[in-house]
Amino acid sequence: MTEYNKLRIEWDCRRGMLELDKVIMPFYQRYFDQLSDQKKQIFIRLLACSDLQLFSWFFNRVEAADSELQAMVEEIQHKLQLG
């Protein structure tokens, strides 16, 4: 089991767009601890993406080129009932 810097992850969940803050932070708070280590790593990679990329994936239904990131976007959408 990998140790995660939860303060750093929480900081990275704070985005420049209110719409993203209403998606990413609630998912992190409710579900991050339940994710497998592999999915936690993918979520952390997702946080490294720009706000514009994230917005287009979550709200404009543009698919991420990376299939793992796309699967995480879909999981977040499903769990938060965004779609």
URGICOR-V845473 format. One record per residue. RES is the residue in three letters. SS is DSSP state (H for helix, E for strand, - for the rest). NEAR is the number of other C-alpha atoms within 12 Angstrom. D_CENTER is the distance of its C-alpha to the mean C-alpha in Angstrom with 2 decimals. Layout:
res: (RES,RES)
ss: (SS,SS)
near: (NEAR,NEAR)
d_center: (D_CENTER,D_CENTER)
//
This chain:
res: (MET,THR,GLU,TYR,ASN,LYS,LEU,ARG,ILE,GLU,TRP,ASP,CYS,ARG,ARG,GLY,MET,LEU,GLU,LEU,ASP,LYS,VAL,ILE,MET,PRO,PHE,TYR,GLN,ARG,TYR,PHE,ASP,GLN,LEU,SER,ASP,GLN,LYS,LYS,GLN,ILE,PHE,ILE,ARG,LEU,LEU,ALA,CYS,SER,ASP,LEU,GLN,LEU,PHE,SER,TRP,PHE,PHE,ASN,ARG,VAL,GLU,ALA,ALA,ASP,SER,GLU,LEU,GLN,ALA,MET,VAL,GLU,GLU,ILE,GLN,HIS,LYS,LEU,GLN,LEU,GLY)
ss: (-,-,-,-,-,H,H,H,H,H,H,H,H,-,-,-,-,H,H,H,H,H,H,H,H,H,H,H,H,H,H,H,H,H,-,-,H,H,H,H,H,H,H,H,H,H,H,-,-,-,H,H,H,H,H,H,H,H,H,-,-,-,-,-,-,-,H,H,H,H,H,H,H,H,H,H,H,H,H,-,-,-,-)
near: (10,13,11,16,13,17,13,13,26,22,19,25,33,26,25,17,18,14,20,32,24,22,34,39,26,21,31,33,23,15,21,29,20,13,22,14,16,17,25,28,24,25,36,28,22,33,32,21,23,19,25,20,26,36,28,19,30,34,21,14,17,18,21,23,12,17,13,21,30,26,21,34,40,28,25,35,24,15,19,21,14,21,15)
d_center: (20.22,18.41,18.37,15.30,15.84,14.11,15.49,14.05,10.46,11.13,12.72,9.98,7.78,10.87,10.93,14.16,13.73,14.31,12.65,9.18,10.23,11.12,7.85,5.21,8.23,9.73,7.21,7.42,11.10,11.94,10.45,9.41,13.16,13.83,11.76,14.06,14.27,13.38,10.06,9.42,10.46,8.29,5.03,7.36,8.38,5.38,6.03,9.51,9.47,11.52,11.06,13.37,11.55,8.32,10.96,12.94,10.49,9.54,13.07,15.53,14.68,15.04,13.97,12.35,15.26,13.54,13.73,11.35,8.46,9.99,10.26,6.65,6.37,9.60,8.94,6.65,9.47,12.03,11.39,11.28,14.02,13.05,15.17)
//
